[in-house]
Amino acid sequence: MIRSEDTQNIEGLKPVVSLFEERWNIFKLNRLAYFSFIFLIFLLVLALLGKVLTRWIVVFDPQLVRLPEKFLPPLTPFTSIIVSAEDAPMFNIYFLGTDELGRDIFARMLEGISISLT
């Protein structure tokens, strides 16, 4: 039989927290570690999207050479008359510009982020 003083003790107890939940709460209190974890998750998602966009669904082709479009600054629209329209970058803009061979730097970074994370 439960006595009235035992029920008061039971009501005053805190709910049981699992070990993982306790560690997660401690981890969230460390702001630098928590935001670093979120940034790492962001990079992993970007690496997965980079593989999808450059290999399986070729939206950004990191290996396509466009010599007339070399050394363009970031956010330059595609205006080449020599290069065919099917070789134009997605959205007809170079987000991060082009390199010495006219390759899209944004596409190359999407391709390379998975290598740098391994």
C-alpha positions as CSV (number, residue, x, y, z in Angstrom):
1,M,0.0,0.0,0.0
2,I,1.3,3.5,-0.9
3,R,1.4,6.0,1.9
4,S,0.6,9.7,1.4
5,E,4.2,10.7,2.1
6,D,5.4,8.3,-0.6
7,T,3.0,9.9,-3.2
8,Q,4.4,13.3,-2.3
9,N,7.9,12.1,-3.0
10,I,6.9,10.5,-6.3
11,E,5.2,13.8,-7.4
12,G,8.3,15.8,-6.6
13,L,10.6,13.7,-8.7
14,K,11.8,14.9,-12.1
15,P,10.9,12.8,-15.2
16,V,13.5,10.2,-16.2
17,V,15.8,11.5,-19.0
18,S,17.7,9.1,-21.2
19,L,21.4,9.3,-21.5
20,F,21.3,10.4,-25.1
21,E,18.8,13.2,-24.3
22,E,21.0,14.3,-21.4
23,R,24.1,14.4,-23.5
24,W,22.2,16.2,-26.3
25,N,21.0,18.9,-23.9
26,I,24.6,19.4,-22.7
27,F,25.8,19.5,-26.3
28,K,23.2,22.2,-27.2
29,L,24.4,24.4,-24.4
30,N,27.9,24.6,-26.1
31,R,26.9,27.1,-28.8
32,L,30.2,26.8,-30.8
33,A,29.9,23.0,-31.0
34,Y,26.2,23.1,-31.8
35,F,26.6,25.6,-34.7
36,S,29.6,23.7,-36.0
37,F,27.5,20.6,-36.0
38,I,24.8,22.4,-38.0
39,F,27.4,23.7,-40.4
40,L,28.8,20.2,-40.9
41,I,25.3,18.9,-41.6
42,F,24.8,21.7,-44.2
43,L,28.1,20.7,-45.9
44,L,27.1,17.1,-46.0
45,V,23.7,18.0,-47.6
46,L,25.6,20.3,-50.1
47,A,27.9,17.4,-50.9
48,L,25.0,15.1,-51.6
49,L,23.3,17.7,-53.7
50,G,26.5,18.4,-55.6
51,K,26.9,14.7,-56.6
52,V,23.3,14.6,-57.7
53,L,23.5,17.9,-59.7
54,T,26.9,17.2,-61.4
55,R,26.8,13.4,-62.0
56,W,23.3,11.9,-62.1
57,I,21.2,14.8,-63.2
58,V,23.7,16.9,-65.1
59,V,22.5,20.4,-64.2
60,F,26.0,21.8,-63.7
61,D,28.8,20.2,-65.8
62,P,32.2,20.8,-64.1
63,Q,34.1,19.4,-67.1
64,L,32.6,21.3,-70.0
65,V,35.2,23.7,-71.5
66,R,34.0,27.0,-72.9
67,L,37.2,28.8,-74.1
68,P,35.5,32.1,-75.2
69,E,34.0,32.3,-71.7
70,K,37.3,32.2,-69.7
71,F,38.2,34.3,-66.6
72,L,34.7,35.7,-66.2
73,P,33.8,37.3,-62.8
74,P,31.1,36.0,-60.5
75,L,27.4,36.5,-61.5
76,T,28.3,37.0,-65.2
77,P,25.4,36.2,-67.6
78,F,26.1,33.8,-70.5
79,T,26.5,35.9,-73.6
80,S,28.7,33.9,-75.9
81,I,27.9,33.7,-79.6
82,I,30.5,31.1,-80.3
83,V,29.4,28.5,-77.7
84,S,26.1,26.8,-78.5
85,A,23.0,27.4,-76.4
86,E,23.0,23.8,-75.2
87,D,26.4,24.3,-73.6
88,A,25.1,27.3,-71.6
89,P,25.2,27.0,-67.9
90,M,22.0,26.4,-65.9
91,F,20.1,29.6,-65.4
92,N,22.3,31.2,-68.0
93,I,24.6,32.7,-65.3
94,Y,28.0,31.8,-63.9
95,F,27.4,32.0,-60.1
96,L,31.1,32.0,-59.2
97,G,32.6,32.9,-62.6
98,T,34.8,30.8,-64.8
99,D,38.4,29.6,-64.7
100,E,41.2,29.7,-67.3
101,L,39.5,27.2,-69.5
102,G,36.0,28.6,-69.2
103,R,34.8,25.9,-66.8
104,D,32.1,26.9,-64.3
105,I,33.7,27.3,-60.9
106,F,30.4,26.7,-59.0
107,A,30.0,23.4,-60.7
108,R,33.6,22.4,-59.9
109,M,33.1,23.3,-56.3
110,L,29.9,21.2,-56.1
111,E,31.9,18.3,-57.5
112,G,34.8,18.8,-55.2
113,I,33.1,19.3,-51.9
114,S,32.5,15.6,-51.4
115,I,36.2,14.9,-51.9
116,S,37.2,17.5,-49.3
117,L,34.8,16.0,-46.7
118,T,36.2,12.5,-47.0
